[in-house]
Amino acid sequence: MVIRNLQQLIEGSFYKGKAILVFGARQVGKSTLIDQLLEKKTICILTGMMQT
């Protein structure tokens, strides 16, 4: 597993009563990062698409 720079920062923000938003350019590993962070956690993920 690749440990990304933001991984520890994000993990430190878990369970503080706030939403964690991850956004960025296409194909930079956002989904992979989230999958790795949440492998063993019970979560609710909401996704949406912006309509133009």
DRENMI-807259 format. One line per field, with one value per residue: chain; x, y, z of N, C-alpha, C, CB in turn; residue number from 1; residue in three letters. Coordinates in steps of 0.2 Angstrom, whole numbers, plus 2048, in hexadecimal, padded with zeros to 3 digits. Each point is the difference from the previous one (the first is absolute). Glycine has a CB too. Example, Ala and Ser with C-alpha at 12.3 -4.5 7.8 and 13.67 -1.06 7.14 Angstrom:
chain = A  A;
n.x = 842  807;
n.y = 7E4  80B;
n.z = 827  7F6;
ca.x = 7FC  804;
ca.y = 806  806;
ca.z = 800  801;
c.x = 804  7FC;
c.y = 806  805;
c.z = 800  803;
cb.x = 7F7  806;
cb.y = 7FA  7FD;
cb.z = 806  7F6;
resi = 1  2;
resn = ALA  SER;
END
This chain:
chain = A  A  A  A  A  A  A  A  A  A  A  A  A  A  A  A  A  A  A  A  A  A  A  A  A  A  A  A  A  A  A  A  A  A  A  A  A  A  A  A  A  A  A  A  A  A  A  A  A  A  A  A;
n.x = 804  808  801  7F7  809  7F2  803  801  7F5  7F6  804  7FD  7F0  7FB  7F4  7FF  7EE  806  7F8  80F  7FD  809  800  80B  7FF  7F6  808  803  7FB  7F0  7FE  80E  7FD  7F2  806  80B  7F5  7F7  80A  7F7  7F2  7F2  801  7F2  809  7F5  805  7FA  804  802  7F2  80B;
n.y = 7FA  80B  804  80B  80A  7FC  7F1  809  80B  7F5  7F9  80E  800  7F1  807  812  7FC  800  7F9  7FA  80B  7F3  80E  7FB  802  7F6  7F6  806  7F0  807  7F1  7FD  809  7F9  7F2  803  806  7F3  7F2  801  80B  7FA  80B  805  800  80D  7FC  80D  7FF  810  7FD  809;
n.z = 800  7F6  810  7F5  807  804  808  80C  7FC  800  80E  808  7FB  807  808  7FC  7FD  7F0  7F4  800  7F3  7FA  7F5  7F6  7F2  7FC  809  811  804  802  800  807  80D  803  7FF  80C  80A  800  801  80C  7FD  801  7F2  7FE  7F1  7FF  7F1  7FC  7F2  804  7F7  7F7;
ca.x = 7FC  803  7FE  800  802  7FA  7FD  800  7FC  7F9  7FE  800  7FA  7FB  7FC  7FF  7FA  801  801  807  7FF  806  7FE  806  800  7FE  805  806  800  7FB  7FC  804  801  7FB  7FF  805  7FF  7FA  800  7FD  7FC  7F9  800  7FB  803  7FB  804  7FB  803  7FE  7FD  801;
ca.y = 806  806  805  806  805  802  7FB  801  805  7FE  7FC  804  804  7FB  800  807  803  804  7FD  800  801  7FF  802  802  7FE  7F9  7FB  801  7FB  802  7FA  7FB  803  7FF  7F8  7FE  803  7FE  7F8  7FC  805  800  807  802  804  803  802  804  803  806  801  806;
ca.z = 800  800  805  7FD  804  804  803  808  801  7FF  806  806  7FF  801  806  804  7FF  7FA  7FA  7FC  7F8  7FC  7F9  7FD  7F9  7FE  800  804  806  805  802  803  807  805  801  804  807  803  7FF  806  804  7FE  7FE  7FB  7FB  7FC  7FA  7FB  7FA  7FF  7FA  7FD;
c.x = 804  7FD  801  801  7F9  7FC  800  7FC  7F9  7FE  800  7F9  7FA  7FC  800  7FA  7FF  800  807  7FF  806  7FF  807  800  7FE  806  806  800  7FB  7FC  805  802  7FA  7FE  805  7FE  7FA  7FF  7FC  7FB  7F9  7FE  7F9  803  7FB  804  7FA  804  7FD  7FD  801  7FB;
c.y = 806  805  807  806  802  7FB  801  806  7FF  7FB  803  804  7FB  801  807  804  805  7FC  801  800  7FE  802  801  7FE  7F9  7FB  801  7FB  802  7FA  7FB  802  7FE  7F9  7FE  802  7FC  7F8  7FD  804  7FF  807  801  805  803  803  804  803  807  801  807  802;
c.z = 800  805  7FD  806  804  804  808  802  800  806  806  800  801  807  804  7FE  7FA  7FA  7FD  7F9  7FD  7F9  7FD  7F8  7FF  800  804  807  805  803  803  807  805  801  805  807  803  800  806  804  7FD  7FE  7FC  7FC  7FC  7FA  7FC  7FB  7FF  7F9  7FD  7FB;
cb.x = 7F7  803  803  7F9  809  7FF  804  80B  808  800  806  80D  805  806  802  80D  7FF  806  7F3  805  7F7  804  7F5  806  809  7F7  7FC  800  80B  7FF  7F8  805  808  7FB  7FC  809  804  7FB  80B  80B  809  7FD  80D  7F7  80B  7F8  809  7F8  802  808  7F7  80C;
cb.y = 7FA  7FF  7F8  7FC  804  808  7F8  7FB  807  802  7F7  801  809  7F8  7F3  800  7FF  809  801  7FA  809  7F7  805  7FE  809  804  7FD  80C  7FD  80B  802  7FD  809  80A  7FF  800  80B  80B  801  7FA  808  7F6  801  7FF  7F9  803  7F7  803  7F5  805  7F8  7FE;
cb.z = 806  7F4  80A  7F7  7F9  7F7  7F7  800  7FB  7F3  7FA  800  7F9  7F8  800  800  80C  806  7FD  80A  801  808  803  80B  7FE  7F9  7F5  7FC  7FD  7FB  7F7  7F4  7FA  7FC  7F4  7F7  7FC  7FD  7FA  800  803  808  800  808  800  809  800  809  7FA  808  803  801;
resi = 1  2  3  4  5  6  7  8  9  10  11  12  13  14  15  16  17  18  19  20  21  22  23  24  25  26  27  28  29  30  31  32  33  34  35  36  37  38  39  40  41  42  43  44  45  46  47  48  49  50  51  52;
resn = MET  VAL  ILE  ARG  ASN  LEU  GLN  GLN  LEU  ILE  GLU  GLY  SER  PHE  TYR  LYS  GLY  LYS  ALA  ILE  LEU  VAL  PHE  GLY  ALA  ARG  GLN  VAL  GLY  LYS  SER  THR  LEU  ILE  ASP  GLN  LEU  LEU  GLU  LYS  LYS  THR  ILE  CYS  ILE  LEU  THR  GLY  MET  MET  GLN  THR;
END
